[in-house]
Amino acid sequence: MDHDRQLKLGAFMRPVSIHTSAWRYPGAFSDANFNFSHYKRFAQTLERGCFDAFFMADHLAVMNMPMAALKRSATVTSFDPLTLLPALAAVTEHLGLIATASTSYNDPYHIARKFASLDHLSNGRAGWNVVTSVNPREALNFGREEHLEHADRYRRAREFYDVVTGLWDSWADDAFIRDVESGVFFNPDRLHVLNHEGPYFRVRGPLNVARPIQGWPLIVQAGSSEDGRQLAAETAEMIFSADSQRAAACAFYADVKGRMRKLGRDPEHLKVMPGAFVLVGETVSAARAKKQHLDSLVHPDSGLSSLSGLLGHDISGYDLEGPLPVIPETNGSKSAREKIIVRAAAEGLSIRQLAQWIGGSYGTLELIGTPQTIADEMQAWLETRACDGFNVMFPYLPEGLDDFVNLVVPELQRRGIYRTAYTGRTLRENLGLPRPANRNFD
């Protein structure tokens, strides 16, 4: 056991809670995902709990599901993360602000400019979650009939990353001399023009925003497929993983960090943060009763649609009490599909049981219990190197968030595995990650 490691915590907001029925739970803010006053409250509560980051998911289309399920979804409307997070930067001081932005349906110059701006507006608290997009309806909103093939999306993403980080290195940190007497605003010798030409992009540069305060905003990646693991090993500084079993998480942790060593990267420069759906109760049975009530609010139409979406295959016509049929390969998420198929076979779950599991917390790690039992499990994952921390998913808001900050955080602090105050100025500093050198000037 490693007793010296410190837990890192992010809050994963999709756009608020991951649970399909979070908005229906008694006392929950049903309009939370499109109400800035609620987001402000959530962010400030997270900061009181010393969270490293507010991590906001995003999608560029209404979810791909039948209207019977779609009409029950609270995620049909939400803020653009890169509009919301600058507003949250103004009402927080320490909390990292991570936004999801797709490499399939953006251009590198736009992304480089927006995240550089967010990093300046937040005084060094920005992070970019690099995704290639899963929802096939996104393609229809951007002049395409379908996604690029999975491997092709990741090749594009790799070049996209190179262009964005190259643009962030357009200016030396000391480029802007602002010499009032001579009238010279910047030193031309401290400016680099990118002139990138590759298979997917031609970008001249330079970026018309000064180099970010962190050098680069934090790079986050969320894929667990072979392509996703390799991209993370090459580029990421935080990876949002999805293992729900500690043994599998340990294997994933060792695999990605091992790939980093082979590439010459320091494995400590990547934080592995699995998603954890956390529900707190005074007793374990009380917590489970809350979860049972929350799951009971998931309509069958919603659960079945969510399951079909993650499998990339419509299973609505099959017997709900029967086993999962053979699922063909898809152009969507490889890791999510495989995880569901493996669990269905291992536990003999029916389609109905799978639908309720996925429609509830999307098959993530579930920590349901008292502050002590939740802290026990988090500590075990940390000390056995199954993770470096967690991206916490709250069951409903505000109560689920308040319970975690008021009850679980003090227990983690009492054990000495979680901070009692922020020690860094930037997101990178709080995570213990280095500021990247400027490839052109340092």
C-alpha positions as CSV (number, residue, x, y, z in Angstrom):
1,M,0.0,0.0,0.0
2,D,1.1,3.5,-0.8
3,H,0.0,5.8,2.1
4,D,1.6,9.0,0.8
5,R,-0.5,9.5,-2.3
6,Q,-3.0,12.3,-2.4
7,L,-6.5,11.9,-4.0
8,K,-7.5,14.2,-6.9
9,L,-11.2,15.0,-7.5
10,G,-13.0,16.3,-10.5
11,A,-16.8,16.8,-10.8
12,F,-18.2,15.3,-14.0
13,M,-21.3,17.3,-15.1
14,R,-23.3,15.9,-18.0
15,P,-24.4,18.7,-18.2
16,V,-25.3,18.4,-14.5
17,S,-25.9,14.8,-13.4
18,I,-25.3,11.6,-15.3
19,H,-28.4,9.8,-14.0
20,T,-31.3,9.8,-16.4
21,S,-33.8,10.6,-13.6
22,A,-31.8,13.1,-11.6
23,W,-34.1,15.9,-12.5
24,R,-37.1,14.0,-11.2
25,Y,-35.7,13.2,-7.7
26,P,-37.5,14.9,-4.8
27,G,-35.9,18.3,-4.1
28,A,-33.7,18.2,-7.2
29,F,-33.4,21.3,-9.4
30,S,-35.3,20.1,-12.5
31,D,-33.9,23.1,-14.6
32,A,-30.4,22.8,-13.3
33,N,-28.7,22.2,-16.7
34,F,-29.9,25.5,-18.1
35,N,-29.9,27.8,-15.1
36,F,-26.8,29.8,-14.4
37,S,-27.6,30.6,-10.8
38,H,-27.6,26.9,-10.1
39,Y,-24.3,26.3,-11.9
40,K,-22.8,29.2,-9.9
41,R,-24.0,27.5,-6.6
42,F,-22.6,24.1,-7.7
43,A,-19.2,25.5,-8.7
44,Q,-18.8,27.4,-5.5
45,T,-19.8,24.3,-3.5
46,L,-17.1,22.3,-5.3
47,E,-14.6,25.0,-4.5
48,R,-15.5,24.8,-0.9
49,G,-14.8,21.1,-1.1
50,C,-11.4,21.8,-2.7
51,F,-12.2,19.9,-5.9
52,D,-9.6,20.1,-8.6
53,A,-11.9,20.8,-11.5
54,F,-15.5,21.2,-12.8
55,F,-15.5,18.9,-15.8
56,M,-18.3,19.5,-18.3
57,A,-19.4,17.1,-21.0
58,D,-20.8,18.3,-24.3
59,H,-22.5,17.0,-27.4
60,L,-23.2,18.9,-30.6
61,A,-26.6,17.4,-31.4
62,V,-29.8,16.4,-29.7
63,M,-29.2,12.8,-28.5
64,N,-29.8,10.0,-31.0
65,M,-32.8,8.3,-29.5
66,P,-36.5,7.8,-30.3
67,M,-38.9,10.6,-29.3
68,A,-40.5,8.4,-26.7
69,A,-37.2,8.5,-24.8
70,L,-36.0,11.9,-26.0
71,K,-39.0,13.6,-24.5
72,R,-37.9,12.3,-21.1
73,S,-34.3,13.5,-21.3
74,A,-33.1,16.6,-19.4
75,T,-30.0,16.9,-21.7
76,V,-31.9,18.1,-24.8
77,T,-30.9,21.6,-23.8
78,S,-27.7,22.8,-22.1
79,F,-25.2,25.6,-22.2
80,D,-22.2,25.6,-24.6
81,P,-19.3,24.8,-22.2
82,L,-17.1,27.4,-23.7
83,T,-19.7,30.0,-23.0
84,L,-20.6,28.8,-19.5
85,L,-17.1,28.2,-18.1
86,P,-15.8,31.8,-18.6
87,A,-18.9,33.0,-16.6
88,L,-18.0,30.5,-13.9
89,A,-14.4,31.7,-13.9
90,A,-15.7,35.1,-12.7
91,V,-17.4,33.6,-9.6
92,T,-14.7,31.2,-8.5
93,E,-11.0,31.5,-7.7
94,H,-9.4,28.0,-7.6
95,L,-11.6,25.5,-9.3
96,G,-10.3,24.1,-12.6
97,L,-12.6,24.5,-15.6
98,I,-12.5,21.7,-18.1
99,A,-14.6,21.8,-21.3
100,T,-15.3,19.1,-23.8
101,A,-14.6,20.1,-27.4
102,S,-14.7,17.7,-30.4
103,T,-11.9,17.4,-32.9
104,S,-14.3,16.1,-35.5
105,Y,-16.5,19.1,-35.7
106,N,-14.3,22.1,-34.9
107,D,-11.2,23.6,-36.5
108,P,-7.9,23.8,-34.5
109,Y,-7.6,27.6,-34.7
110,H,-11.0,28.0,-33.0
111,I,-10.2,25.6,-30.2
112,A,-6.8,27.1,-29.6
113,R,-8.2,30.6,-29.4
114,K,-11.1,29.7,-27.1
115,F,-9.1,27.7,-24.6
116,A,-6.3,30.2,-24.5
117,S,-8.8,32.9,-23.8
118,L,-10.4,30.8,-21.0
119,D,-7.0,30.2,-19.5
120,H,-6.4,33.9,-19.3
121,L,-9.9,34.8,-18.0
122,S,-9.6,32.2,-15.3
123,N,-5.9,33.0,-14.4
124,G,-4.7,29.6,-15.4
125,R,-7.6,27.1,-14.7
126,A,-8.6,25.9,-18.1
127,G,-8.6,22.3,-19.4
128,W,-9.6,20.8,-22.8
129,N,-11.2,17.4,-22.9
130,V,-10.2,16.1,-26.3
131,V,-13.0,14.0,-27.9
132,T,-13.7,12.6,-31.3
133,S,-17.5,12.5,-31.0
134,V,-19.8,9.4,-30.6
135,N,-23.3,10.6,-31.4
136,P,-23.9,10.0,-35.1
137,R,-26.4,12.8,-35.3
138,E,-23.5,15.3,-34.8
139,A,-22.4,14.5,-38.4
140,L,-25.7,15.7,-39.7
141,N,-25.3,19.1,-38.2
142,F,-22.0,19.7,-39.9
143,G,-22.7,18.8,-43.5
144,R,-21.8,15.1,-43.3
145,E,-23.9,12.0,-43.6
146,E,-22.0,10.0,-41.0
147,H,-18.9,10.1,-38.8
148,L,-15.4,9.6,-40.0
149,E,-14.3,6.0,-39.3
150,H,-13.2,5.4,-35.8
151,A,-9.4,5.1,-36.6
152,D,-9.6,8.0,-39.0
153,R,-11.2,10.2,-36.2
154,Y,-8.3,9.4,-33.9
155,R,-5.7,10.2,-36.6
156,R,-7.4,13.5,-37.2
157,A,-7.5,14.1,-33.4
158,R,-3.8,13.5,-33.2
159,E,-3.0,16.1,-35.8
160,F,-5.6,18.4,-34.3
161,Y,-3.7,18.3,-31.0
162,D,-0.4,19.0,-32.7
163,V,-1.9,22.1,-34.4
164,V,-3.6,23.4,-31.3
165,T,-0.6,23.1,-29.0
166,G,1.6,24.6,-31.8
167,L,-0.7,27.6,-31.9
168,W,-0.5,28.0,-28.1
169,D,3.3,28.2,-28.6
170,S,3.0,31.1,-31.1
171,W,4.3,33.7,-28.6
172,A,7.1,33.6,-26.1
173,D,6.0,34.4,-22.6
174,D,8.0,37.6,-22.7
175,A,6.9,38.6,-26.3
176,F,4.7,41.5,-25.2
177,I,7.1,44.2,-24.1
178,R,4.6,47.1,-24.3
179,D,7.3,49.8,-24.5
180,V,5.3,53.0,-24.3
181,E,8.3,55.3,-25.0
182,S,9.4,53.5,-28.2
183,G,5.8,52.6,-29.2
184,V,6.7,48.9,-29.7
185,F,4.0,46.6,-28.3
186,F,5.7,43.2,-28.9
187,N,9.1,41.9,-29.9
188,P,8.9,40.3,-33.4
189,D,11.8,37.9,-32.5
190,R,9.5,36.3,-29.9
191,L,6.8,35.4,-32.4
192,H,6.6,32.1,-34.2
193,V,4.4,31.4,-37.3
194,L,3.3,27.8,-37.3
195,N,2.8,27.2,-41.0
196,H,1.4,23.7,-40.5
197,E,0.5,21.5,-43.4
198,G,-0.7,18.0,-42.8
199,P,-3.2,15.3,-44.0
200,Y,-6.2,17.0,-42.4
201,F,-5.2,20.7,-41.7
202,R,-3.4,23.6,-43.2
203,V,-3.0,26.3,-40.6
204,R,-0.6,29.3,-41.0
205,G,-0.9,31.0,-37.6
206,P,0.1,32.6,-35.4
207,L,-2.6,32.6,-32.7
208,N,-3.9,36.1,-31.9
209,V,-4.0,35.4,-28.2
210,A,-1.0,35.5,-25.9
211,R,0.5,32.2,-24.7
212,P,-1.9,30.7,-22.0
213,I,-1.0,31.3,-18.4
214,Q,-0.5,27.5,-17.9
215,G,1.6,27.3,-21.1
216,W,-1.1,25.0,-22.4
217,P,-4.5,24.4,-20.8
218,L,-4.6,20.9,-19.3
219,I,-5.1,18.2,-21.9
220,V,-7.8,15.6,-20.9
221,Q,-8.8,12.5,-22.9
222,A,-11.7,10.1,-22.3
223,G,-11.2,7.1,-24.7
224,S,-10.5,3.6,-23.4
225,S,-10.2,1.8,-26.8
226,E,-6.9,0.9,-28.2
227,D,-6.8,4.1,-30.2
228,G,-7.9,6.1,-27.2
229,R,-5.3,4.6,-24.9
230,Q,-2.5,5.4,-27.3
231,L,-3.7,9.0,-27.8
232,A,-3.8,9.4,-24.1
233,A,-0.3,8.0,-23.6
234,E,1.0,10.4,-26.3
235,T,-0.9,13.6,-25.3
236,A,-3.0,13.5,-22.2
237,E,-2.4,14.8,-18.7
238,M,-5.7,13.5,-17.3
239,I,-7.7,10.6,-18.6
240,F,-11.3,10.1,-17.7
241,S,-11.5,6.3,-17.5
242,A,-14.6,4.1,-17.1
243,D,-13.6,0.9,-15.3
244,S,-16.1,-0.2,-12.6
245,Q,-13.9,-3.1,-11.2
246,R,-10.7,-2.4,-9.3
247,A,-8.7,-5.2,-11.0
248,A,-9.6,-3.9,-14.4
249,A,-8.8,-0.4,-13.4
250,C,-5.4,-1.5,-12.1
251,A,-4.7,-3.1,-15.5
252,F,-5.8,0.0,-17.4
253,Y,-3.7,2.2,-15.2
254,A,-0.6,0.1,-15.7
255,D,-1.2,-0.2,-19.4
256,V,-1.5,3.6,-20.1
257,K,1.4,4.5,-17.8
258,G,3.5,1.8,-19.4
259,R,2.8,3.2,-22.8
260,M,4.0,6.6,-21.5
261,R,7.3,5.2,-20.4
262,K,7.9,3.7,-23.8
263,L,7.3,7.1,-25.3
264,G,9.7,8.8,-22.9
265,R,6.9,10.6,-21.0
266,D,6.9,10.7,-17.2
267,P,4.0,8.5,-16.0
268,E,3.4,10.9,-13.1
269,H,2.5,13.6,-15.6
270,L,-0.9,11.8,-16.3
271,K,-3.7,11.6,-13.8
272,V,-6.0,8.6,-14.3
273,M,-9.5,9.6,-13.0
274,P,-12.2,7.0,-13.4
275,G,-15.8,8.2,-13.2
276,A,-17.5,7.4,-9.9
277,F,-21.2,7.6,-9.3
278,V,-21.4,8.5,-5.6
279,L,-24.5,8.4,-3.4
280,V,-24.2,9.1,0.4
281,G,-26.6,7.9,3.1
282,E,-26.5,7.7,6.9
283,T,-26.3,3.9,6.6
284,V,-25.5,1.7,3.7
285,S,-29.1,0.5,3.5
286,A,-30.4,4.1,3.5
287,A,-28.0,4.9,0.6
288,R,-29.2,1.9,-1.3
289,A,-32.8,2.8,-0.7
290,K,-32.1,6.2,-2.2
291,K,-30.5,4.6,-5.3
292,Q,-33.4,2.2,-5.7
293,H,-35.9,5.1,-5.6
294,L,-33.8,7.1,-8.1
295,D,-33.6,4.1,-10.5
296,S,-37.3,3.5,-10.2
297,L,-37.8,6.9,-11.8
298,V,-36.0,5.8,-15.0
299,H,-38.7,5.1,-17.6
300,P,-38.2,1.9,-19.6
301,D,-38.1,3.9,-22.8
302,S,-35.2,6.0,-21.5
303,G,-33.1,3.0,-20.3
304,L,-33.6,1.0,-23.5
305,S,-32.7,4.0,-25.6
306,S,-29.6,4.7,-23.6
307,L,-28.5,1.1,-23.9
308,S,-29.1,1.1,-27.7
309,G,-27.1,4.3,-28.0
310,L,-24.0,2.9,-26.2
311,L,-24.2,-0.4,-28.1
312,G,-24.6,1.5,-31.4
313,H,-27.4,-1.0,-32.3
314,D,-31.1,-0.7,-31.9
315,I,-32.3,-3.5,-29.6
316,S,-35.8,-2.2,-28.9
317,G,-37.4,-5.1,-30.9
318,Y,-35.9,-7.8,-28.8
319,D,-37.5,-9.6,-25.8
320,L,-36.7,-7.5,-22.7
321,E,-36.5,-10.6,-20.5
322,G,-34.1,-12.3,-22.9
323,P,-30.3,-12.1,-23.3
324,L,-28.4,-9.5,-25.3
325,P,-28.2,-10.5,-29.0
326,V,-25.0,-10.6,-30.9
327,I,-24.0,-7.0,-31.4
328,P,-22.2,-6.1,-34.6
329,E,-19.2,-3.8,-34.7
330,T,-20.1,-0.1,-34.9
331,N,-18.5,3.2,-35.7
332,G,-19.3,4.5,-32.2
333,S,-17.5,4.0,-28.9
334,K,-15.6,0.7,-28.9
335,S,-14.9,0.6,-25.2
336,A,-18.5,1.3,-24.0
337,R,-19.9,-1.4,-26.3
338,E,-17.4,-4.0,-25.2
339,K,-17.9,-3.2,-21.5
340,I,-21.7,-3.8,-21.8
341,I,-21.3,-7.1,-23.8
342,V,-18.8,-8.5,-21.3
343,R,-20.9,-7.7,-18.3
344,A,-24.0,-9.1,-19.9
345,A,-22.3,-12.4,-20.6
346,A,-20.5,-12.6,-17.2
347,E,-23.6,-12.0,-15.1
348,G,-26.3,-13.4,-17.4
349,L,-28.2,-10.1,-17.4
350,S,-31.4,-9.6,-19.4
351,I,-31.9,-6.7,-21.7
352,R,-34.3,-5.2,-19.1
353,Q,-31.6,-5.4,-16.4
354,L,-28.9,-3.9,-18.7
355,A,-31.3,-1.1,-19.6
356,Q,-31.9,-0.2,-16.0
357,W,-28.2,-0.4,-15.2
358,I,-27.2,1.9,-18.2
359,G,-30.2,4.2,-17.8
360,G,-29.3,4.9,-14.2
361,S,-25.6,5.6,-13.9
362,Y,-24.4,4.5,-17.4
363,G,-22.5,1.5,-16.1
364,T,-19.8,3.5,-14.2
365,L,-18.3,2.6,-10.8
366,E,-20.9,3.0,-8.2
367,L,-20.0,4.0,-4.6
368,I,-23.2,3.8,-2.6
369,G,-22.9,3.9,1.2
370,T,-21.8,6.0,4.2
371,P,-19.1,8.6,4.1
372,Q,-16.8,6.0,5.7
373,T,-17.5,3.1,3.3
374,I,-17.2,5.5,0.3
375,A,-13.9,6.8,1.6
376,D,-12.7,3.2,2.3
377,E,-13.2,2.4,-1.4
378,M,-11.7,5.5,-2.7
379,Q,-8.6,5.0,-0.5
380,A,-8.3,1.4,-1.7
381,W,-8.4,2.4,-5.3
382,L,-5.8,5.2,-4.8
383,E,-3.4,3.1,-2.8
384,T,-3.5,0.1,-5.1
385,R,-2.8,2.3,-8.1
386,A,-6.2,1.7,-9.7
387,C,-6.4,5.5,-10.1
388,D,-5.0,8.9,-9.1
389,G,-8.4,10.2,-8.2
390,F,-12.0,10.3,-9.4
391,N,-14.3,12.2,-11.6
392,V,-17.3,12.3,-9.2
393,M,-20.8,12.0,-10.7
394,F,-23.6,13.2,-8.4
395,P,-26.9,11.4,-8.3
396,Y,-29.0,14.5,-8.2
397,L,-28.4,18.2,-7.4
398,P,-28.1,20.0,-5.1
399,E,-28.4,17.4,-2.4
400,G,-26.1,14.8,-3.9
401,L,-23.3,17.4,-4.3
402,D,-23.9,18.9,-0.8
403,D,-23.8,15.5,0.8
404,F,-20.4,14.7,-0.8
405,V,-18.8,18.0,0.1
406,N,-20.3,18.1,3.7
407,L,-19.8,14.4,4.6
408,V,-17.3,12.6,2.3
409,V,-14.7,15.3,1.9
410,P,-14.1,15.7,5.7
411,E,-13.7,12.0,6.0
412,L,-11.1,11.9,3.2
413,Q,-9.3,14.9,4.8
414,R,-9.3,13.2,8.2
415,R,-7.5,10.3,6.6
416,G,-4.8,12.6,5.2
417,I,-5.4,11.6,1.6
418,Y,-7.1,14.8,0.4
419,R,-6.2,18.4,0.7
420,T,-7.7,20.8,3.2
421,A,-6.8,23.9,1.1
422,Y,-5.6,24.7,-2.4
423,T,-1.9,25.0,-2.6
424,G,-1.4,26.0,-6.2
425,R,-2.4,29.0,-8.3
426,T,-3.3,27.1,-11.5
427,L,-5.1,23.9,-12.3
428,R,-1.8,22.3,-13.3
429,E,-0.2,23.3,-10.0
430,N,-3.0,21.9,-8.0
431,L,-2.7,18.6,-9.9
432,G,1.0,18.5,-9.5
433,L,1.7,18.8,-13.2
434,P,4.5,20.7,-15.0
435,R,4.0,23.8,-17.2
436,P,4.9,22.8,-20.7
437,A,8.0,24.5,-22.2
438,N,7.5,26.5,-25.3
439,R,8.9,24.4,-28.1
440,N,10.0,27.5,-30.1
441,F,11.6,29.7,-27.4
442,D,12.4,27.9,-24.1
